[in-house]
Amino acid sequence: MNKDNIFEEVRNVRNDFTKFTLLEADIDADPFSQFKKWMQAAFEVDNETANAMILSTVDDTAMPSSRVMLLRGIDNGGFSFFTNYESHKGNQLEQNKNAALCFFWSALQRQVRIQGVIKKLSENESDEYFSSRPFESKVGAWVSKQSKVVKNRAEIDDAFTALLANSTPDIKRPPHWGGFVLIPNKIEFWQGRASRLHDRFLYTLIENNTWKIERLSP
Ligand SMILES: Cc1cc2nc3c(=O)[nH]c(=O)nc-3n(C[C@H](O)[C@H](O)[C@H](O)COP(=O)(O)O)c2cc1C
């Protein structure tokens, strides 16, 4: 590695993708089953970040925004995650229900891209997931005014310490915190291949539970 000039390194580093293939005979007719297979394989090689994904949202002026999130469920017909409803992403999702997810499993040389429409999870589902979180994270959800400007670190730490001292483990879910589910209408599976000639399969929803599958050029 060229440590003296990391920008040179960025330009010149070359890794070929030769570990796996994804062929017509391998893929499942149902994209959720295909996703579960790949997610399972991702957990087998890395159980710390396998469920990390990029969530992209767009506001009402068409300005996009992306950030890393943790996938918490493959249910309700889609992919669910939890956050602060009043955060930047929460506000964008209020303005525009279209969103996209992107998973990258480096060790497997795989990417999955998902696009679709967002729905809020029910209060019950959010309560249920919230109750499974560690106590400190529950308190944290009350303390964080996610994406708002704060004066300094002490503002956060002081609020946390004060609330922690005055809370019990049965602390309720804050109304501004809960889940979303992205209901997909397109899912693409990408398997890195040699010479940048990757395997790509795009699933497009054509009607209820019926998916068209097409191979895309790398
Ligand atoms: C590995 C990782 C996992 C994260 N998981 C979540 C998550 O599940 N929910 C969440 O609200 N933020 C999560 N974040 C923080 C978000 O990336 C982001 O900073 C935060 O949600 C504020 O985004 P926003 O200002 O666009 O609303 C995670 C960050 C990382 C690096």
The ligand as an SDF file (V2000), in Angstrom:
LIG
                    3D

 31 33  0  0  0  0  0  0  0  0999 V2000
  -23.1190    0.4790   11.3450 C   0  0  0  0  0  0  0  0  0  0  0  0
  -24.1390    1.5760   11.5700 C   0  0  0  0  0  0  0  0  0  0  0  0
  -25.4310    1.2350   11.9150 C   0  0  0  0  0  0  0  0  0  0  0  0
  -26.3950    2.2180   12.1270 C   0  0  0  0  0  0  0  0  0  0  0  0
  -27.6880    1.8370   12.4050 N   0  0  0  0  0  0  0  0  0  0  0  0
  -28.6260    2.7960   12.5930 C   0  0  0  0  0  0  0  0  0  0  0  0
  -29.9870    2.4050   12.8120 C   0  0  0  0  0  0  0  0  0  0  0  0
  -30.3600    1.2180   12.7880 O   0  0  0  0  0  0  0  0  0  0  0  0
  -30.8910    3.4020   13.0440 N   0  0  0  0  0  0  0  0  0  0  0  0
  -30.5450    4.7230   13.0290 C   0  0  0  0  0  0  0  0  0  0  0  0
  -31.4130    5.5740   13.2370 O   0  0  0  0  0  0  0  0  0  0  0  0
  -29.2660    5.1060   12.7730 N   0  0  0  0  0  0  0  0  0  0  0  0
  -28.3130    4.1740   12.5570 C   0  0  0  0  0  0  0  0  0  0  0  0
  -27.0150    4.5540   12.2860 N   0  0  0  0  0  0  0  0  0  0  0  0
  -26.7010    6.0020   12.2280 C   0  0  0  0  0  0  0  0  0  0  0  0
  -27.1010    6.5460   10.8420 C   0  0  0  0  0  0  0  0  0  0  0  0
  -26.1040    6.2000    9.8950 O   0  0  0  0  0  0  0  0  0  0  0  0
  -27.2790    8.0580   10.8480 C   0  0  0  0  0  0  0  0  0  0  0  0
  -26.1300    8.7120   11.3360 O   0  0  0  0  0  0  0  0  0  0  0  0
  -28.4730    8.5120   11.7080 C   0  0  0  0  0  0  0  0  0  0  0  0
  -29.5780    7.6360   11.5870 O   0  0  0  0  0  0  0  0  0  0  0  0
  -28.9020    9.9250   11.3330 C   0  0  0  0  0  0  0  0  0  0  0  0
  -29.2620    9.9570    9.9760 O   0  0  0  0  0  0  0  0  0  0  0  0
  -30.1520   11.1440    9.3670 P   0  0  0  0  0  0  0  0  0  0  0  0
  -29.5760   12.4230    9.9270 O   0  0  0  0  0  0  0  0  0  0  0  0
  -30.0120   11.0510    7.9120 O   0  0  0  0  0  0  0  0  0  0  0  0
  -31.5690   10.9300    9.8340 O   0  0  0  0  0  0  0  0  0  0  0  0
  -26.0330    3.5910   12.0310 C   0  0  0  0  0  0  0  0  0  0  0  0
  -24.7230    3.9240   11.6630 C   0  0  0  0  0  0  0  0  0  0  0  0
  -23.8020    2.9380   11.4280 C   0  0  0  0  0  0  0  0  0  0  0  0
  -22.4070    3.3360   11.0020 C   0  0  0  0  0  0  0  0  0  0  0  0
  1  2  1  0
  2  3  1  0
  2 30  2  0
  3  4  2  0
  4  5  1  0
  4 28  1  0
  5  6  2  0
  6  7  1  0
  6 13  1  0
  7  8  2  0
  7  9  1  0
  9 10  1  0
 10 11  2  0
 10 12  1  0
 12 13  2  0
 13 14  1  0
 14 15  1  0
 14 28  1  0
 15 16  1  0
 16 17  1  0
 16 18  1  0
 18 19  1  0
 18 20  1  0
 20 21  1  0
 20 22  1  0
 22 23  1  0
 23 24  1  0
 24 25  2  0
 24 26  1  0
 24 27  1  0
 28 29  2  0
 29 30  1  0
 30 31  1  0
M  END
$$$$
